Amino acid sequence: MKILNSTPGYINKMYSNKTAKNIKTQKNDDLDANKNIDRINFSDRTKNLQKMSKAMETDPADRKKYVSDIKQKFETNQYTINADAIAEKMAGSILNEVG
């Protein structure tokens, strides 16, 4: 088979056109692939639990003062317990759990 001088130019031209189309298609495929990224959506309850967990990891400075104040009141018999308020909160929490 004899290849003419004009044929390599034609082959190169066809090859370069296909390569350019493939590159464009590959770029579009990459963009489409980025749109289909796997995602995880957490429920509001899970988000709240994560916030609570983070809050529990850090010990606020006010908490130590609060506890020491209660200890001091308890030791000096100044700390009073309101039994009615505690009973109402307990009954309310039980009713919330039951529905």
Steps between C-alpha positions, in 0.01 A plus 500: 500500500634837404438805721493832322648815650155653545371199700700557823362851522150364465563232765653754740207734443246226571693383806530851643127564451409178682745574779358848549146358512612235752661764722182712496289194576733397782482849654120491482498152656722626783261790562202265498681267740552787744125563503434142613710508816374277781364700789376422847214699646461473875164542665436795731506264796846372404626856452372593847669194651828600336469852643427359845796265476734787412358710783560218747864465394581852613465583868375857529665717766159612629408141581779468760388822669136384493588166662719662766219746587253214543748307716550804722124557537445131574772492766360811673138372480398787269420276203128426489333244282158577356334158499191623316708638209696175476179292503348716223810462282508125557130463417542720193792298369310173554197636315725613211649150473160332504366735237 
